[in-house]
Amino acid sequence: MKKSILKFSLATTLVFGALGVHGYVVKPVEAADTQSHSHHFYDYLITKLVNEHKIYRNIAHLAKEPRVAGTVEEDEAVEFIKREFRNYGYRADIQPFTYVGYTPPHTIELQVDGYNEQLNPDYFTYSISGNVNGDIVYGGLGKPEELGDVTGKIVLIKRGELSFSEKVLNAGEAGAAGVIIYNNSEGSLNGTLGAHNDQFVPAISLSKAEGDALLASIEAGEVTEATINIEGASTGEKTSHNVIATKKPTSKLRDTNDIIVIGAHHDSVAGAPGANDDASGTAMTLELARVLKLFPTDTEIRFITFGAEEVGLLGSTHYVNSLPEDERNRIVANFNLDMVGSRDAGNLVLATIDGEPNLVTELAQETSSRLNGEATPIRSGGSSDHVPFAEVGIPAALFIHSPSEPWYHTPDDTIDKISKEKLKDVASIVGTAVYQQAQIDRMIKPRKQQEKKVEPQMFLEEDLK
C-alpha cells in the first residue's frame, strides 16, 4: 500500500473511531498526486458509512399510509423529514406552494343488477363524486351520433379515438346520469379527464375483459340497470410543501460557487403506501444528508424532498421556477432518486430526458464502475423531478430500477418489498458520485502568492477552481 493511502487510512481511523461518530469530519485530500487513490478511499469510506438499515427504517415510517399531496398525511411526512434533517445538524426550510388539485375518491362502487361477475371499477383523475343509477346502455366510442338520447341512463363506452373527457362530456350533454369507460387493450384502465369541469357526470373505468363481458350481457338483455357510487372526490386549491436542507461549503476560501441538488419526492398516489414510490428516494436523501455532513466540501449541496410530484411534478417545478436566475445558474447537477429500493424491480438505470450523458451520469458511471465493476447504463426517461431541472439546462438524471415492480402505484407497494441491498447500492453510487464532484481536492496557494496583485477573476480561476 502506498504511503498516501496509509496516511488517509490512519487519519480517518483516528477521526471516525467506530465509523459513525457525528462530531468529526474527514480531512480533505490536498495533494494532486493522490487523487486517484483518494477516489477509491472515499468510495470505501462513504459506502461503509451508508446505513441501509436506517434507510429501511425511515421508509417503514413514511410508508405506514399513503401520502397524497395536499393531505394531512403529506403534512405529517413533511414534519418527519424536517425533524430528521435537524437531527443531522441541518436547518430545514419548508417551502409551501399552492395549486388547484384533485383529491381522489375513497369509495368507488359499481353495481349492475342481474350481473354476477366481479367488477373492479377504478376512477379517472378529476372524476366527480356522485351516486347515480339508471338503465345501462352501450354508447360505442362516445361520439354524439353513437349516443343519441341517453337521458337518465348509465352509458358503457369503449376507449379509443376521443379523449376520456370528450366521452364523458358528450354523454353528459346527451343526458347520461353516469359513464363507464372500458379499456380497448388488455389490463386495467388508469386515466385522467385532464382538469375539473362542472359539466362532468360521475365516471369510472373497467378493464377490457370486464367491459367486454358486461357488453355481452347488455346485448343479450341479461342486465338492465346499474348504479355508480363515487365518494370523496373533490377539486380545489391545495397546499403542498418542499423540504430543503443545505450543506454549505466547508470554507469560504474553498468555495466553487457551485450547487449540487440531491432530491426525491415524498408524496404518493392515493391508496398506495408508496414504500418504493417514493419513500425509498426520500429516505435515501435523508441518509445521504447524514453521511455527507461528515465530509468537507468546496461545493454547496442541497438535499430536497419535493411535494406533489404525483400530480404533475409540481413541487420540483415550483422550486426551480422560484430560484433567482443567478442561483439557478449555479446548480451544476441534480441527482433525482425515485423508486430506488424495490426487490422485484429490474436493474438500476440512469434516465435523462434526452437519453444523452451529462455531468450527473458521467459521475455516476465513474463511481458505479469503481464500486460494481461496470457502469450503470443510461436511457431516456422523464415523468419525475429531474425534468424541471433539465428543462432549464441543468444537468440532471433520474436514478431508478427498470422495469418497475408489478405493484407500482398499488396498495401492495409496502415495506416488505424493499431490498436493503439495492438501497445500499444506489446510495453508495450517488454518495460517492456527489462527493467526487464536491470534495476539496485542490491546493490553495501559499499566502505570499495570494498577496500578489492579480485580477480577481484570474485569482479565482487560477487559484481556487
N, C-alpha and C positions, 0 to 999 in steps of 0.2 A: 504493500500500500504506500502511495506517495506521501511525503511529509505534509503537503497541504491538506489532504483528506484526513490525515491523522489529527491535524490541528483542529479541523472542523469538528470531528467526532468528539475529541476531548472537550472542546469548548462547549459543545451542545450538551454533553453528559453533565457538565458542571452546571449549565444554565437550567436545564429542564429536570434534572433529577429523575423522577419517575415518569417522565413524558406526560405532561398534562398539568403541571403546576402553572396557574394563570398569572402569577406575579412576575414573570420573567419573559423576556423575548430573545429571539435568536439574533446574534450579531451579524451584520451584513458582510458579504464577501467583498473584499477590496481589491484583490489582485487580479489583473486581467487574465493571467495565465492559468487561473484556477477555474475559469467559467464553466468548462465542460464537466469538470469534476463536481462543481457546486450544483449543477442541474441534477445530477444523479443523487447527490447528497440530500438536497432539499426534496427531491421526489420521494426518497425513502422517509425523510422526516415527516413531511406532510401526510403521506399515506399512513404512517404509523399513528399520527395524531388523529386522523379522521375516525370518529367513533360511530360505526354503523348501528350500534345498539341504541345510541342516543337518538340518531335519526329515526329509527324504527319506533321508539317510544313517543317521539313528537308526532309522527304520523298517526299512531294509535290515538293520541289525544285529539288531534284535529279531525279524525275520521269517525268520531263517535256518531255523527249525524251529518246530513247534508248542510252545506254552507252556501246557500243560494245568495247571490248578490242582493244587497238591499234588505236583508232579513236580520233578525236578532242573532241568528246562528252565525252569520258572517261577522257581525259586530263582536261576538264572543271570540271568534278566531283572531280577529284583529287585535283584541286586548291580549290574548295569549302570545301572539307574535311580538307585540310591543314589550311585554314582560320578559320574554326570552332574550331579546336584543339587549335590554337593560341589564339583565343578569350577566351578560357577557361584557359589560362595560361600555355599551354604546348609548348615545342619546337616540331615542327612536321618535321620529317625526311622523305624525299621521296627516295624510293629505286627503281630505274629503273631496268628493265631486258628485254632482247630481246628474241625473239622466232620466229620461222617460223610459221606464222599464216595465217588464211583464212579470207578474207573479203566476207561476204555473198552477193548475188546479191540483187539489189534494184528493179529489174524487172524480173518477171518470167511469161512467157506467153505461152499458147498452143492453137493453132487454128487448128481445124480439119474441112476440107471442107465437107459440107453436114451433119454435126453433130450439132443438135440444143440444146442438153442438156448442162447445165452449167458444166464447168470443173474448178477445183480449184487446179492447179498444185503447188507443193512445190519443194524445191531444196534439194539436198544432199550436206552435207558439203564436200567441195573440188570439187563440180560441177564447170565446167569451163563456161565462158561466150561464147556466140555464137548465131548466127541467121541462122538456117538451116531449109531446107524444102525438102520434098520428099514423095514418096508413103509410106503409113503406112501399116505395115505388122505385123503379130504375130510371136514372136520368142520363145514361150514356156517359159522355165526357163532360157534361155540364154546360154544353152550348145552349143558348136560348132556344134554338129551333128543336133541340132534343128534349128540353124540359117541358115546354108547353105550360099549362096551368097546373101548378103543384101546390095550390093553396092548402095550408094546414098539414102538409104531408112531410114525412121523413124521406129524403131522397138519397139513394145509393148511387154514387158517381165513381167512375173509373179514373185513375190517374192518367195524365197524358195531355199533350198539346197546350192546354191552358194552365196558367198558374193556379195554385191552390186557392188563392184569394179570389181570382176571377170565377172559379167554380162556385165558391161559397156566395159571392155577391150575386152571380147570375141566379142561383137557386133562391136566394132571399128576395130578389126582385120579382121572381115568378111566384112568390107566396109561400115558399117552403118554411116549415117550422124548424127543421134541422137538417144537417148534411152528414153523410158518411162517405168518406173517400177511401177507396181501397187501392192497394199497390198494383202496378202493372208488371212488376218483376218480383222474383222470389224474395221473401223476407218481409219483415215489418216495415211500417212507413213512419218515418220521423220527418216532419217538415215544419215550415213556418208560413204564416199568412202575410208576413212582411212587416206589417205595422197595424196599430189599432185602427179600427174603422167602425163607426156606430151602426153601419148597415149590415154587419156580420150577424149571422144566426149561429147557434151552437153547432160546432163541427168537430167530428172525431175521425180517427183513421183506423183502418184494418189492414192486415197483411193480404197479399194476393190470394193465398189459399182460403182465408176466411171470407174474403169478398166474393171469390168465385163460387164458393159453396152457398153463401147467402143469396147470391143472384140466382142460382139454380133453384133454390126453394121459392123465391119470389115468382119466377117464371112458371113454376109448377103449381102455383097457387097454394102452397103449403103454409105461407106466412102472410099476414095481412097488416099487422100493426107493430110499431116499435116505439120505444121510449129512450131518449138520450138524457142523461143527467151529468152535468159538469158543475162542480162546486169548487170555490176557492180561487178561480182565475180572476185576475184584475190587471189593469194597466194604469200607471200613474207615475208621478215624479218620485224617484227613489234616490237614496244616498248610499254610495259605496266609498271605500277608502283604500288608499295605498299606504303601506308602512315602509319607511325609509330609515336605514341606519348607515352612517358614513364613517369610514376609516380614513382619516386624513393622512397625508404623507408624514413619515416619522420626523423629518427635519425640514425646515423651510429652505435650508441650503441644498437639500436634495429633493427637489420637487420638480417633476417633469411638466406639471400643469395639466397632465392627462387625467382622465377619469375612466375607470372600468366599472361597468354595471353587471352585477350578478342578480338574476331575478327569477321569479316564478309567480304563478297566480294562486291565490289562496281560496278562491270561490269554487263551488262545484255546481253541477246541474241538479235540478230537482229530483229527489228520490234516490240520489246516489251519494253514499258517504264520501266518495272521492278519495279513497286512500292513495291510489296511484295518480289520479287526476284531480287535483294536483297537490295533495298533502305531501306527496313524496318530494316534489320540487321545492315546496315551501320549507319543509323540514331540512332539506339539504342546504338551502340558502342559509338557514339559521346555523347549521353546523359549520359551513364554510366561514361564516362570520366569526364564529367562536375560534376556529383554528387560525385563520389569517390574522386575527387580532394579536397573536403572539409574535408576528414577524415584522421586522422593519421594512418599510416600503417607500419608494420615491414617487408613487402614483396614488391618487385618491381612489378608493374602492367604495362603491355604493352597493348595499345589499337591499333589494326592494322586493316586497311581495305586493302583487297587484290585485285589485278587486275587479269584479265584473268582466273577467276575460271571457267567460262562457256566453255572455250576451253581446259579444262583438268587440273584444279587445279594448274595452272602454277605459280601464284603469291605465294600461300602458300608453294608450293614445293620449289620454289626458296628461299623463306625466311628461311625455315628450313634447306635447304642444305647450305645456306650461313653462318650459325651460327658456330662459333668455338665449338669444342666438349664440352669444359668445360661450355660454356654458354648454350648450348643445354641441358646439364645435369642438369642445374639449373631450368629449366622450369618444374614446378610440375603440371600444369593444363592448358588446352586450352578449353575455352568456345567459341564455334562456333555458331554464330547467323545467320541462313539462313531461310528466309521466316517465319517471326515471327509476321505477322500482318494481315493476310487475314481474313476478316469477314466470308468467306464462306469455309475456310478450317476446318479440324477437330480439335481435342484437341491437346494440347501440349504433345510432347513426347521427350525423351532424346535418341538419337541414338549413339551407339558406334559401332566400326567396327566389333566387335565380339559379340555384344549383352550382354556383361558382364559389371557389375558395375565397377567403378573406382572412384578416388577422386572427379572428377567433378560431376558425377551422385550422389555420396553419399552426397556431399554438397547441390546440387540442390534438392534432395529428402528431406533432412532435412528442408531446408527453405520452400519448397513448402508445406510440411506437416504443418509447423507452420503458413504459410500465408493462405493456402487454405483448410486445414483440411485433405488433402490426398497427398501422394507422387506422383509426376509426373512419369509415367511408363517409363521403359527402353525397347528398342528394338535394333535390329541390323540395321545398315544402314551406307552406305558410300556416295560416289558421292558428297562430299562437303569438305570444307577446314580443317576439323578436321582430315582427313585421313593422310596427310603427317606428322602431329604431332604424331598420333597414331602409324604410321609405324616405328618410331624411338623410341618407348617406352614411349612417353609422355602421361599421362592420358588426354584423350580428348573426347568431346562429342558434338554432334550436337543438337541444340535446334530448333525444327521445329514443325509445326502443321500437323497432319496427319488424314485422307487423304488430299492431297493438293487440292487447289481450281480448278474448271473446266478450268479457263483461264490461268493456268500455262504455261509460255513461249508463250503467245499470246499477240496481241495488246491490249487486254482487261485487262491486269494487270496494272490497273490505281489506282490513289489515292482514288477514291470514293469507292473502295472495301476494304479499310483498316479500321480495327477496333481499336479504341483508347483503348477500354477495354482490348483487347489482348496485345497491346503494353505495357500497364501499368502492366499487369500480368507478362509477360515474363521479362521485365526489372526489376521488383521488385524481382522476384525469382533469377535472375542472380546477381543483385547488392548485395543482402543480402548474397547469397552464396559466392561470391568473398570476401566480407568483413568479413564474418565469418572466412575465412582462413587467411586473410591479416591483421586483426585488431591487435593492440598492446594490448595483453591481458595477458602478463606475467610480473611479478615483476623483476626489476633489483636489484641485491643485493646491500646493503649499501657499501659505499666506503671502509670501513675497511675490509670487507670480500673480496672485489675485489682485494685489495692490497696484499693478501696472495700469497705466491709463489706456483703457480699451473701450470701444463702443459697447454699450450694454448688451445689444443683440449678439455681438461677437462673443462676448463673455458667456452668455447663456448657451450658445451653440457649441462653443469650443470646450468649455469647462464643465458644464452641467448636463449636457444631453448625451 
